[in-house]
Amino acid sequence: MQNSKIKIEPIDKNDLKQIEEILRQWLFDSQTGEFREDELVEDMELMKNSLSSDNERKYYVATTNDKVIGVVGMQPVYHKLEKFVQGKDSVEVINLYVDKNSQGLGVGKALMTEIEEASKSFGHDEILLWSGPRFKDTAWGFYDHLEGWSRAGIVKTVEGYGDFPAWRKKVIKK
């Protein structure tokens, strides 16, 4: 892929097919290796519903040359993360996925920067996220090296999928 300028913008209904293609690269069960069609359907439905404000999620896409190469979202903090909240108005990062052909180009960092700016504009003072063991080799190091982010603790799961580290970043409201 050419090194083109990455553009970040709110998700649009025309982005959904390309987002689905990206999610198909990532949504595999960590124990069986099987593709998680149920997870794909759920994530795509939540993204679609966010377009009409049918949920409290907001999504952004990274594009270059009019091609979607990444997606990220934000939502109110999930109950399993509440024990890590230190701010007065926190938000959670969700569904950060980058097209595997675009890794290493700064797409993830650009999406996280957008989430931070959006969080500030919505009045949030803290951002949290958590990531499962299936992303240990891809996402965990990325989050560990993001400026201003630190590990907040471990989310224990009952589903048998292991422990999920959580990260936190304090943001200064605009």
C-alpha positions in Angstrom: 0.0 0.0 0.0 1.2 3.5 -0.8 2.0 5.7 2.1 -1.0 8.0 1.8 -2.4 10.4 4.4 -4.6 8.8 6.9 -8.0 10.5 7.3 -10.1 9.9 10.4 -13.9 10.5 10.3 -17.1 9.4 11.9 -18.4 6.0 10.6 -20.8 6.2 7.7 -23.2 3.4 6.5 -21.1 3.1 3.3 -18.1 2.1 5.5 -19.8 -1.0 6.9 -18.9 -3.5 4.2 -15.2 -2.6 4.4 -15.3 -2.7 8.2 -16.7 -6.2 8.0 -13.8 -7.2 5.9 -11.4 -5.9 8.5 -13.2 -7.6 11.4 -13.0 -10.9 9.4 -9.2 -10.7 9.8 -9.4 -10.6 13.6 -12.4 -12.3 15.1 -11.1 -15.8 15.8 -11.7 -17.8 19.0 -8.5 -17.8 21.0 -9.0 -21.5 22.1 -10.3 -23.2 19.0 -9.1 -20.9 16.2 -12.5 -20.9 14.6 -14.0 -17.7 13.1 -16.5 -16.1 15.5 -19.4 -15.3 13.2 -21.6 -14.5 16.2 -19.2 -11.8 17.3 -19.0 -10.4 13.8 -22.8 -10.1 13.6 -23.0 -8.5 17.0 -20.3 -6.0 16.3 -21.6 -5.1 12.9 -25.1 -4.6 14.3 -23.8 -2.4 17.1 -21.9 -0.3 14.6 -25.0 0.0 12.3 -27.2 1.0 15.2 -24.8 3.7 16.3 -25.4 5.4 13.0 -29.0 6.1 14.0 -28.1 6.7 17.7 -29.8 3.5 18.7 -27.1 2.9 21.2 -24.5 5.1 23.1 -21.6 4.1 20.9 -19.7 6.3 18.6 -17.4 4.9 15.9 -14.6 6.4 13.7 -12.9 5.0 10.7 -9.4 5.5 9.3 -9.3 5.9 5.5 -6.7 6.4 2.9 -7.5 6.8 -0.8 -11.2 6.3 0.1 -10.5 2.8 1.6 -11.3 2.0 5.2 -8.2 0.7 6.9 -9.2 0.8 10.5 -12.1 1.4 13.0 -12.4 2.3 16.6 -15.3 3.1 18.9 -16.2 4.5 22.3 -19.0 3.8 24.7 -20.0 4.3 28.4 -17.7 2.2 30.6 -18.6 -1.5 30.7 -19.4 -2.7 34.3 -16.3 -5.0 34.4 -14.1 -1.9 34.0 -15.9 0.2 36.7 -13.5 -0.8 39.4 -10.7 0.9 37.5 -12.5 4.3 37.0 -10.8 7.2 38.7 -12.3 10.0 36.7 -15.6 11.8 37.1 -16.7 11.2 33.5 -15.0 8.2 31.9 -15.5 6.5 28.6 -14.3 3.2 27.2 -12.5 2.5 23.9 -14.0 -0.4 22.0 -13.4 -2.3 18.8 -10.0 -1.0 17.6 -9.2 -3.0 14.5 -6.7 -2.2 11.7 -6.5 -3.9 8.3 -3.6 -6.3 8.6 -2.2 -4.9 5.3 -2.0 -1.4 6.9 -0.3 -2.4 10.2 2.8 -0.3 11.1 1.6 2.8 9.2 0.3 4.6 12.3 -3.4 3.8 11.7 -4.0 2.6 15.3 -2.2 5.6 16.8 -4.3 7.9 14.6 -7.5 6.2 15.7 -6.6 6.4 19.3 -5.7 10.1 18.9 -9.1 10.7 17.5 -10.8 8.9 20.4 -8.8 11.1 22.8 -9.9 14.3 21.0 -13.5 13.1 20.8 -13.4 12.2 24.5 -12.3 15.7 25.4 -14.9 17.3 23.2 -17.6 15.2 24.8 -16.4 16.3 28.3 -14.8 13.0 29.4 -11.8 13.2 31.7 -10.6 9.6 31.5 -10.5 6.8 28.9 -10.3 3.1 29.7 -10.0 0.0 27.6 -9.4 -3.8 28.0 -8.1 -6.4 25.6 -8.4 -10.1 25.5 -5.7 -12.8 25.4 -6.2 -13.4 21.7 -4.7 -10.0 21.1 -1.7 -10.4 23.4 0.8 -10.5 20.6 -0.8 -7.6 18.6 -2.6 -5.1 20.8 -1.1 -5.4 24.3 2.3 -4.0 23.3 0.6 -1.3 21.3 -1.4 -0.1 24.3 1.6 -0.4 26.6 3.5 2.0 24.4 0.8 4.6 23.8 1.8 7.9 25.3 0.0 8.6 28.6 -1.6 5.2 28.9 -0.9 2.8 31.7 -2.1 -0.6 32.9 -4.9 -0.2 35.3 -5.3 -3.9 36.4 -6.7 -7.2 35.3 -10.3 -8.0 34.4 -11.1 -11.6 35.4 -13.5 -13.4 33.1 -15.9 -16.2 33.9 -16.1 -17.4 30.3 -12.8 -19.3 30.5 -11.0 -17.0 28.1 -8.3 -15.9 30.5 -7.5 -12.5 32.1 -8.0 -9.3 30.2 -5.5 -6.4 31.0 -7.1 -3.0 31.3 -5.5 0.4 30.5 -6.4 3.9 31.5 -5.5 7.4 30.4 -6.4 10.7 32.0 -7.5 13.3 29.6 -7.8 17.0 30.0 -11.2 18.3 29.0 -11.5 21.1 26.4 
